[in-house]
Amino acid sequence: MPHANQPIVSITELTSENLKFILTDTDLSVANSLRRTMIAEVPTLAVDWVQIDQNTSVLFDEFIAHRLGLIPLYSEDSVEKMTYSRDCQCDEFCTNCSVKFSLHVTNDEDSTRAVTTADMVSDNPDVLPVTTRRRQQGDDSSDYVDTDEILIVKLRKGQELRLTAYAKKGFGKEHAKWNPTAGVAFEYDPDNAFRHTIFPLPSEWPKSEFTELEEDQHEAAFDPSSKPNKFFLNIEGTGVLKPETVVLTCISVLKKKLSDLQTHLSQEMHSEEMS
């Protein structure tokens, strides 16, 4: 039996919000499995339960609850320690499976009052809206400033919003609000050598940042016998997890799924032999 390929990873860019790396000596299915798992199966925290006690704003309750669910919550230091609410032994909510947020704003001024993520109060200092945490940490590497808090609703004079929300652990396959990435993309044919895309005028098509062509070349020579084995991946995070954490967690999830598959297959084979 031939030996499996030994993939090689070369990191080309790493920031607090973005990770680019080159994956070589592997198959297209492996690269796509990484992409799909990073989007759909890396756990994060997001608001999943909201009780609105008072809402006299122009937005109805469900609209506000939906907005709260889509607020990215920093999960780097907490998500691994928490359990899924469906696996927790508590009756409703506890610190092992949820994080409580409270919000109470009343506008007594004549001017319009913006209710933002800065008004959300968390009972866990490690779990905050991404924009709030970066502002408090004084993260100079980010473009976020005070005015970049996420808007929830605007209140006119005399209007009030009071609510309680709980964030829970989940993953993107359940709902997109748990997706830790803003985008995951990979490229394996930057110079169109496989002709997976037909350009009417190759000279008018913008070159890839990974091109190996000369300045006066616009398309690589067609190679019908080759297959993809070099992949340029780009992971852009939402801030809930570091991009390198997204990749490492993704690999752990894939390893566990393959291990479970191997275990169940061995059990089935053993059962067949016994019968």
N, C-alpha and C positions, 0 to 999 in steps of 0.2 A: 504493500500500500504506500503510495507516495506521501511524503511529508507535507503537512499543511504549510501554507505561506506564513511568513513571519512579518506582519505589517510593520512599517516604519513610520513614525510620526515626527514631523519637523515643524515646530512652532515658528511662525513668521511675524505674528503680532499679538500682543497681549496687553489689554487695558482693563480698567474696572468695568467696562461695558461691552467689550468686544474681544473675540478670540479668533485668530486665523491660523490654520495649520494645514500642512500637506500630508496626506495619507497615501503611502505607496505600498506596492506589493500585496494588494488585496483585491477583493472582487467588488463589483458594483453593488451587489446585494448587501455587502457588509457596510459600505458607506451609506447606503440608503437606510439600513436598519438603525445606524447611529442617528441619522437625521430624524427619523420617525420617533425613535425612543426619546430623544431630547425634547421634542415637541409635546409628546403625549403621555410619557410615563415617568417623568422626573417630578417628585412631589414638592409642593410649595404650600404656603398658607394664603387663604383668601377669605373674605367675609362671605359666610354662607347662611347666616340666620340674622334677621333684623326684626326688632320690635320698635315700632314708631309710636310713641306716646302722644306727641303733639306735632301737627304739621299744618300750618296755615300758609305755607308758601304756594306758589303757582303750580308746582309739580306735585302730582299725586304720589301716594306712598310707594307703589310698585316701581315707579320711575327712579325714585331716590334709592330704593333698595338695590336696584340693578346697577346704579352708578357706584354704590359702595362696594358691590361685589367685584367690580372691575378695577378698583384701586390697587396697585401693586404694593404688597406688604413685604418688607425686608424679612427674609426667612433663613438667612445663612446660619445664624447661631442657634436656631430653635427647631427647625423642621425635623431634624433627625431624632431629637429627643422626644418629640410628640407622637402620639398614637392616632390612628384614624378613629374618628368618633364611632364608627360602626364596630370597632374592636374594643372600645373602652368599656370598663365595667360600671361607670358612673350612670346615674339615672338620667341626667340631661346634659349639663356642662361641668367641666372641671379643668384645672390647669394642665392636666396631662393631655387633653384632647382639644382644647380651645383657648382662644385669647379674647378677652372682653374689651370692647371699645364703647365708650360713651360719648355723646355729643349733645350739647344744649346751647343753643344760640338764640337770643332774642334781640331784635333790632329796635332800639329806642331812639335812634337818630333819624334825621330827615333824609339823609342820603342812603343810597342802597348799600346793604351789607352783604359782602360775599362770604359764604360759608365754604371753607376749604378743608383740606386734609389737616391743616394746622390746628383745627378746632377739635379733631378726634383725640380722645384721651385713652391711652392703652393701659391695661393693668400689667402688661409685661414690657419692661423697658427695652427688651431685645427685639420686639416686634412692633414696628412703626411703619407708616407709609414711607415709601422710598424717598420721596422729596423731603419729608420732615426730618428723617434720619440724617440725610446728607447735609442739610442745613445746620442741624445741631452738632454734627461732627466736624463742620467746617472743612468739608472735602473740597479742596481747591482743584482737584483733577476733574470735577464734574462741572457741567454748564449750568447746573441748577442754582438759583438764587431765591431770595425770599418770595419774590413775586411769582415763582413757578410752582407754588402749591396747587394741587389739583382742585379745580372748582367742583363743588357738589351742587349748590343751588344759590340763588340770590334772594335776599329778603328785603322787602320794603318796610317802612316804618310800621311797627305794631305786629309784624309777622314773627313767628316763632317756629323753631324746629328742635325737638327733643327726642332722642332715640337711644337704643342700646343695640349693639351688634356683636356677633361672635364670629371670629375667624377660625376656620377649621383646616385640617390637612387634607389635601387632595391632589389629583394630577389631571393633566390636560385632556385625557381621554374621557373623563367625567364631564368637564366643563372647561371652556377656553380660559376662564379667569385663573385657572391654576397653571397655565402654560408659562414656564419661566423664561421664554425667549420671545423677542420681538420678531425674529426671523432666523431660520437656519437654512443655509443654501450650500450647495457644492457644485463644482464645475469639474468636468473630466475631459473635455475636448475644447480647450480654449482657442485652438486654431482650426477647428472644424475638419480635422483629418478623417474622421469617421463618416462625414457627410450626414450627420443626423439632422442637420438643418441645411436647406438649400437657399443660398443667397442669390437673388436675381443679379445683383451687382455687388460682389464681395468688397469692392473698393469703397462702397458707401457704408459698410457695416463697421461700427466702432470696434476696435481691437480690445481683447480682454486684457486685464491687468497682468495676467499670467502668460501672455503670448511669448513665443520663442521665435517669432518671425522677424525678418529684417524690415527696415523701414519701408522699402519699396514692395514688400510682399503683403498680400491681403488674405491669403488662404493657404493652408498647408496642402501638400500633395495627398491625394486620396490613398488610404491604406486599408484595403478591404479585408486583410487577414488579421489585423490587430484587434485587440479588445482593451477596454479601459482598465488601467491598473495604477493610475495616479489621480488623486482626487484633491481638489482645493476646497477646503471647508471654511465657512465663515459663520460664526455663532454670535449673534447680537442679543445681549441680555436685556431684560426689562429693569434690572436693578434688584430683583428679589433674591437672586443668587449670583455669586461670581460666575463668570462664564466658564472658568476652569472647573468649578464645582458642578456645573451642569454636565460637562463632558464626563467627569469621573463618576458621577452618580448614574449617568446613562450607561456607562460600561458595567457598573455593578448590577444594574437592573437586568441587562442582557445576560450577564454571567449567571445570575440567579435563575432566569427563565430557562437557559440551556441546561443548568444543573437539575432543575425540576424535571425537564423533559427527559434527561438521561435516567433519572431515578425512576420515573413512571414507566419508561420503556423497559428498563431492566426488570421491574416488577411484573410487567405484562409477559415478558419472555420467560421469566421464571414460572409464572402461573401456567403458561402454555406447556412447558416441559413437565410440570407436575401432573397435568391432566393427560 
